C-alpha cells in the first residue's frame, strides 16, 4: 500500500508531500491543477522512463520518493531479499533525475538499475487510465489476470521459482553436453596425433640426429668445399699425403729388412699409412654424399 509520496522539482511542482490513509483516497482538482503530474511521478517510481523535461525549469535535479507498506506482500519481501535488499515491512523508492534526462533509482537506499526497479515494483501499484480497458484484449496479459482473480499469485511465484530452477538445470545439462562434445573432439584430435607419432616410429636419440642433419644441411656448401679439398690433398693431387707417406713406408720397410731394430717402426708407420688411406676414403665418400 502506498503510504506517502514526496515530489520535488518535478515538471511544474516545486515541492509536494502527499500522505494517504488506508482505504479509498481521492485526489481531485480542476484541469491543470497537476493531478496527472502526480500520477506521472508515481509511474516514474514504478519503473517509468525518465526524461529531461521532467526536471522543473531552473532546478538542478528532480526527485520523487514514495513509501510503501509491504507488510502483507510476502512475495515481494522474498523477492527483495533475493535481490539483497533489506526490508522490514516498509519499502522506500526514490528516483533522482538530472537535467540531461539521466536518472538514478534507489530501493531502501540501495542503488539499482531500471530493470531491477521495474521487476520488483510490478506488484506495488497499478496505474489505470480511462482507456486502460483496451489492455483486456491483449492475450499476453490474460494469464496474469486469471491468476490474480483466482488468488494464485503466490502459487505462480513458487512455480516460477521451480521453472527458473528447471531452466538453470537445463542450461547446466546443455553446458555439460558441450563439454562432452568438446572432450570427444579433443580425444579424436589426440588420437590423430598419436597415430601420426606411431606411424613415424621415432627412436631414442633421433631428435639429436635430426638436429645434426639439419646443421649439416645448413652448412652443406662449406662442408663440401672443405672435405673435397681435404680429399684432394690426401690422395688426388701431386705430392698427396698418402703417396708421400707410402714412399716413406716403403723406404723404412726396406731398411727393416737390413736391420731388425727398425721393424717395429716400419710396422707402426705402415699402420699409420693404412689408417690414413681409410680416412681418405671416408672423407672422399662424405664429400660425394653431400
Secondary structure, 3 states (H helix, E strand, C coil): CEEEEEEEEECCEEEEEEECCCCCCCCCCCCCCCHHHHHHHHHHHCCCCCCHHHECCCCCEEEEEEEEECCCCHHHHHHHHHCCCCCCCEEEEEEEEECCCCEEEEECCEEECHHHHHHHCCCCCCCCCCCHHHHHHCHHHHHHHHHHHCCCHHHHHHHHHHHHHHHHHHHHHHHHHHHHHHHHHHHHHHHHHHHHHHHHCCCCCHHHHHHHHHHHHHCHHHHHHHHHHHHHHHHHCCCCHHHHHHHHHHHHHHHHHHCHHHHHHHHHHHHHHHHHHHHHHHHHHHHHHC
